[in-house]
Structures are given as structure tokens and as C-alpha cells.
Amino acid sequence: MNKRVAICAVAQTNYERDKWYQRMQGMAWEVVEQVIKATGLDFSEERGIRQVITVSDDVFDARTISDNAMTDAVGAHYRCEEKVSQDGSMAVYYALSAVLSGHQDVVMIVGHCKESQPQSRNMATHMAFDPFFTRPVGLDFLAAAGFQARAYMNKTGVTQEQLAEIVVRSRKNAMTNPCIDLPLVSADEVLGSPMLADPIRELMAYPVTDGAIAMIVAKEELAKEITDKPVWITGVGNCYDSFFLGERDLADNFSLDKATAVAYKMAGLSDVSAVDVFEISDQYAYQLPMWAEGLKLCGPGDGSKWLSDGGPDNANVNLSGGMLAGNPLILGGLARVADCVLQLRGEAGDKQVEGAKRAVAQGLTGPAGQSQTVVVLES
């Protein structure tokens, strides 16, 4: 890319099982206030944020046009507001495009989700399927993940015991994440938790979570004015797989392979050993090794060996705890970007990777990883 675009500030709320005491607008303002204060920006004509990209979902918010309820909290009644109703990593892609195109100098991203509001988040994701063929048989994201998990485990030999250890590691890493408050678990507890969708057990799935995230994205000249720790977006890629599950090989990384290739090429990244930190959206435990394959941390079908060889620790994967420690569904990729930014700014606390210069964040939306987004970041 000839022009450079940076993430200049990030803020996250605590991620909780039920933020019953706080409205959605309150969650959003909590993080908006932090990024505005960090950068000194406002909504004025001279030094103003002219575009806001919000991340929300009508079904989770239990209202149509869910972004309309956020305009006061994000200052959008003064400015343009656009909505991303999918994984929040796409909002980063969108903001990058807005700045590179020359239409904007600075963009604020604000994402929120209260998964505790619907009677069941499975009922919410059920609505993503077509109403004639797949919705009548009860498909939702969890059921689709169950099909994919079984196919992937049969293909690679990944075991339930390995999946349990992924969860144990996630909880351990999350103990130093100030936004997460989950207890440690043992492998026996994971393996003894109730079955949700064979072979996925309750503790192998990300917990119901409420929270919000904000970011400031700006062109190079402005970025250097508003922060002394810009984190540059050097590569992005996205790809959708087929809509119907029956048209896909669920054990294959088609969409992630394509998104990874585009993002790595844009960033000039030819060897993943040059990446200091990876943040992977592991909504379910089996996805950590599967998406690791797609991100080229190991070869196709080598996920089980990668786990046995200590791959997650060797490559500094999900030092934040990842999604298994708790992020809302539509904010998973945005949280991964935020955690990478903290690492590259040297602000990751006890999990800081010394001298981290480059990071890769991955997000997904749709059933069984249908749509995949990869973001490469550099300090």
C-alpha cells in the first residue's frame, strides 16, 4: 500500500456473562470516551471524527436498525455512520478502505453486543440460515460447528483431550487479561461438561458474553499527531465460502486460505515465523488448530501435531485467552485486532511479547467459518 493507515487507540469494556446493569448505549459510551480522550479528537469541523462505523446485530439487540439506537453515543448525529452487521474485523477492513480511498482522514469504530438479551443466542444465529431448507431442520451456528468439528477431527486425528487442553490454556492465559473474569478449569472439568453438539462440550464453546469495543483509525499524517504508538494496518483479506453447508467441505479451510493469501501478500509477509503474535477467533476449541492451518502456522491436516508440538505457545497464539475466554460473537475478530494492537504498543501487561513488531488477527462470521477475515498489523 502506498499510503499508510494506523490504529491509533483501542478500548474494550470488561466482558461479562450478563451486563444487566448497563444499557447498550452505556457500554458504547464507555469505550468511545476512552478513545476520544486518548487521541484528543472530537466531532468538530476542525479536528473532528467525520465517519463512524458501528458493529451491531438487529437480532441480538432485539430491534430493527440496531445502529440507530447508538447514534447519540457515537456522535453520529453530527456525522456519517455506517453499520457492519457481521464480524467486527470487517469494520477494520471498511475503515481502512475509507481512509485509503481519500474519503476520510479518520474513522471511529464502535462495536457492541449483549448476547445475554436473547432467550438463546442459538435462536439468533438460527436466523442466518435460509427459511426454506435449512432453518426448518433447526440449524444454527452451534449445530454447524458440531458438523465441522467432527469432520475436522476425523480428518486430522485431533482428540477430545487435545481440545480440553486448549480450553485449559485459554483460561490460564485469560487470568492476566484485565477484561476477562473467568475461573481456571481442569481438562477433566472440560471433558465432563455437558454435550452441546457432538463433539462440542459446553466448556469447549465460547461463553455467552456482553461487551463493547472502540478504535480510532487514521491516515499516517494525522496518526503521528494523535498518538506516539501508531499500529499500522499492512494487510487485509476476506473471503466467503458457499452459503449452503452441503456445498462445502467442512474440514477444508477454503475461505481462510484465500483471505490469508491476500492479506499476507499485501503485507509482504512470506514467512509466518516473522509474526510475533497471533490472535485467532476460536469460538469453539477445535477451531484453534483448524484456523492455525489456514493461517499457515502448520500444514493442511497437521493441526493435531501442531498442538502436540506446543504450537500455540511457540507462536504466541491467543495470549489474551481468545474467544474461548469470552467475547461476543460479532466482536470476536475486533477483539483479536484490539489485543494485537495492545501487544504491538507494548501494553499487553503480563502477557507482553518482548519486542513484538508484527501481529496477525483473524475473525469470522457465518456457520462453520463461512466468511473469514485476516488483518496483518505492524508497529
N, C-alpha and C positions, 0 to 999 in steps of 0.2 A: 504494500500500500504506500502511495506517495505521501499522503497525509497521515499524521499520527493522531490517534484519539485515545484518551485516557479515562479511566475510572478514577475520580478524584476524592470520593468519600463514600463510605458504606455505613449503614446502621441496621441492626436487627433487634427486634424485641426478644424477650425470653420466649421460648417455645413451650407451651403448656398444653395439657390434655383438654382443658376447658377454661377459656378466659371469660367466664360468665359475667365477671365484674366490669368488663370493658367492651364498649361498642366497637364496631369495625373502624369507625372514624377516629376513635381514640387510639387504636393500635396504629393507624396510619400516621396520625399527627405525631405520635411518639418518635417515629423514625424520621419523618420529614423535618421536624425541629432540629434533630441532631445533625443531619447532613447540611442543612442551611447554615447552622451555626459553625460547622467545621469549615465551610468554604467562604462564608461571608456573602453569599448570594442572597438575592431576594426576588421579588416579582416586579421590580421597577422597569421602566423603559431603558435606563442606562446600564444597569447591571443585573438584568432580570433573567429568570428562567422562562423561556418562551414556549417550551414544549414539555408536556408531562406524559409519560407512558405508564398507565396503570395496569396491574395484573390482577384479575379477579374472575370469578365464575358465577353466573346467574343462579345455578342450581345450589351451589354451596352457600351463596348469600341469600337464597330464598327470595329473590326479587329479580324482575326483568331489568335489563340495562343496569347491571350492578355497579358499573363505574360511575353512573350518575350520582349515586349516594356519596361518592368520595370527593367530588369537585371542590367543596369548601376546604376539606382537609389538605388537599394537594395544591391549592391555589389555582386550579384550572378554570375557575370562573373569570380569571384575568387572561388566560392563555389557552392555547390549543391543548386538548387532551385526547389521547388515543388509547385504545384498550387492547391488551393481549389476553385472550381467554384460553391459554394453554400454558405449557411450562414457562416459568419466568425467564429462563435463559434466552428465549426468543425475544424478550424485551431488550436484552443487551444487544442482540443482533439488530433489532429495529433501531435502537438508539445510535448504534454505530453507523447504520445506513443514513440516518437523518443528518448526522454531523458530516460524514464523508461526502454526502451529496451537496453540501454547502447550504442546505436549507436552515440549519440550526448551528449555533455555536456551542450550546449547552442544552442537555436534556436531563430531566429528573425522572427516575424510575421509582415507582412505588407499588409494591405488591402486598396483598393481604389475603388471608383465608382463615375462616373459622370452620374447621371440619367437624367441630362439636355440634354445630347447628342442625344439620340434617338428622333425621332419625337414624340413618345409616349412610356412611359415605359410599357403601356399595350401591345403594339406590341412586346416588348421584352419578357414579361412573356408569351405571346401567344405562343411563340416558345417552351415552356416547355411541351406543350401538344402533343399527338401523331398526326401524319399528316393525318390519315385516318378517324378517328371517331370524335374526339373532336375539333381538330383545325378547320375543315371546318365550325363548327357552331359558331365559334368566341370566344371560351372560353379563358380567361386569368385569372390571379390571382385575379383581382378585381371582375370579374363575379363569380368566385368560392367562394370568400369571401361573396358575396351577398347571395348566396345559403346557406352558412354556418351560416351567421348572422341570417337569417330568421328562419332556423331550430333551432338554439340555443335560440333565443328569444321566439319562440313558446314553447320550452321545459321548459324554466326556468322562463318565465314571465319578463325578463329584458325589460325595456321600452326605448323608444327613449329619454325620458327625462333623464334617468339614463346615457345613452350613451353620451348625451350632457354634463352632469356634469363631466364625465370622461375627456372629451376634455378640459373643463374649468380648471380642476385641473392640467392637463398636462401642459398647457400653463403657469399657475401660477408657478408651480414648475420649469419650464424651465427658468423663469426670473432670477434665480440665477445660471444658468448653463452658464459658460463663452463661451462654444462652440456653443450655440444656440442663435439666434436672431429672435424671433417671437413675434408678439404683443399678448396681452391678448385678449380673446374673451368672449362673454357672451353666456349663454345657448340659448338665443333667436337667436343669430347670427348662432350658430351651427345648430339649428333646421330649420333656414331659408336658409341655404346654399343649393346649387343645389344638386339634387339627382344624385348619380353616378351609383349605382347598388342597387336597393331596397333591404334592408332598409338603405344602407350606403350612407350618405350625404358627400359632399366634405370635410367638416371640421372634419368628423369622420374618415378620411383616412390620413395616414402619408403623408406629403408633399414631392414633388419631391426635392431631396437633392443631393448635391455633397460633398464629403469629403474623408478623409483617416485616418487610424489608424495604429500604430505600437506598438509592445510589445516585450519584451525580456523574454524568458522562460529558466530557467537554473536548473541544479541539485543542491541539497542542499549545497554541499561544495562550489561551485562557487557562488551560490546566496548570501551566507553570506559574500563573499568577495566583491561583486559588489554593494550591497545595504544594508542599515541598516533597511529597511522596506520590507522584502520579504512577499509576499502573496501566501500562499500555495494552490495548487490545490489538494483538498482532495477527490473529487468525480466527475465523469463524466458519462453521459448516453446518448444514442442516439437510436432512433427507427424510422423506416419508416412505414407508413401506405400504403395501396394498391394504385396503380398508378391511376386507373380509379375512378373518383368520384362516379360513380354508384355502386361501390363495397364497399363503406364506409357509415357508419352512421355519417353524417357530424356534428351532435350535440354531438358526443361522443369524448372523449379525448384519444382514444386508444394509439396513438404513444407517446403522452406526459406522460400518465400514466406509460407506460413501461420505458421510459427514466428517469423519476423521480424516479421510484423504484430502478433502477440500480445505479443512482448517489447517492441517499440517503443511500443506503446500503453500497456502497463503502466508503462513508464519515462517516459511523456510526451514521447517523442522523435519529433518531426515532421520534422526535417531532419538528415540524416546528416552535414552539414557541422559539426554541433555535437559530433561524436565526434572525439576526438583520436587514438585508436589503434584499429586493428582487428587481431584475431588470427584467422586463417582456417585451418581444418584442411584443408590441401592435401595429401592423401595422394598425389595424382598432380598433375602440373603443370597439366593442363587444368582442374583444379578451382578454381584460384585465380580466374581470370576468371569461371567459371561461378557459383561461390558469391558472388563480388562482385556479380553481377547480383541474386542472391536477397537479399542484404543491402542492396540499393538504392544501392550505390556507383555504379552505372550502370544504364541502362535495359535491358530484355529484349533480348537479341541484340546488345548493344553491347560485349561483352567484349573483342573484338579491338581496337576503337577505344580502349577504356579502357586497354588495355595500351600501345598506341602513343602515347597522350597522357600517359604517365607516371603513370597512376592509382595503382599500388601505392605509389610514393614520395610522391605528393601527399597520399594519405590515411593515410600511416604504417601500411601493411599489412605484417604479419609481419616486424617489425623484429627479432624473435627468430630468424628463419630459418624459422619454421613447421615443419610436419611433414616437408617435403622435406629438412630438415636432420637429422631423426631424433627421433621419439617413437614409443613402442609404439602399435599400432593402437587399443587400448581406452583409452589415456591421452591421445589427441590433443587432445580438447576440454578435458580437465582441465589439460593443459599450456598451452593457449591462455588459459584463465582465469588460471592462475598467472602467465603472462607479462604479462597485462593488469594484474594486481594489482601486480606489480613496477613497472610504468610509473606507476600511479596513486599509489604510495607514494614515487615518486622514487628508486627503487632499481634502475633498468634499466641503469646503467653508461653505456658509450659510446653506447648507442642510446637514451638517455633523451630523450623528447619534453618539452621545457621547458614547465612549467605544465600538464601533462596532467591533465584533470579527469574525462573520461568515456571509456570504452572499451567495445568490443563484442567478445565471444568467441563462436566458433561451433564446434560439434562435430557429428560424425555417426557413425552406425553402420549396418550393413546394406549390401547390394550397391548400388552406384551412388547413394549418398546417400539410401537409403530413409528413414531416420529422421534428422531434423535438430533440433538444439537451439541456441538463441541465448540468450546471457546478456549483459545490459547492466549495467555496473559504473560507480560514480562515487566519487570521493574526497570 
